[in-house]
Amino acid sequence: MQHIGTVPVPKTPQELERAIQRYRTSDLRGRELFCHWQAIRLAALAQAATDIRGDQVPGEDSY
């Protein structure tokens, strides 16, 4: 599992949602706040890339 500082990067959409909720309700400051933000950002970008690859038109390779 990839970590940013001591913060694990969420892997699933459910983990990402929980991480966002913890981020919003926590009283983080400084480096710890940045590490949480960066882990959420990396997870969201990775999941967005997966979503884009899976969003293809059926049969498009036949044209």
N, C-alpha and C positions, 0 to 999 in steps of 0.2 A: 504494500500500500504506500502510495506517495504521501509525503508529509511536507507541509510548509512550516518551518520551525517545529513546533510540537503539535501542530494542528493537522489531522489527517484530511486529505482531499476526498470529499464525498464521491462515491462511484455510481449510485443509483439515483433516479429522480426523487425517491422517498428520502434518501439520506441528504440530498441537496436541500429539500424542503425543510427538513429538521434543522439543518445547519443554518439556514436563513432565519428560521424562527429563533434559534438560540442567539444568533448575531443581533437580531432586532431587540431581544429582551434582555441582553446582557449589559453589563456595565464595564465593557472593555475599554482600554486606553492604550495609546502608544503602539509599540511593536506588536503586542498581542492582538489589538484591533486590526492592524494591517495584515497580520498572518491569517486571521479568520477571513477577512475580506478577500485576500488573494486566493485562499483555498476555495472559497465559494466561486470566485471568478473563473478559476481553472476548471472546476467541475462543470460550470454552466457552459463554458466554451466547448469542452469535450462533448457534452451531451448535445449541444446545438449542432456540432459537426456530424454526430451520429444521426440526428434527425434529418439533416439535409441529405445525407447519402441514402437514407431510407425513403425519401420522398420523390420517387421517380415515377414517371408515367409508364404504365404497363405497355409493353410492346414498342417502346420508343426506339429500341435498338434495331427494329425491323425496317426503319425508314432510311 
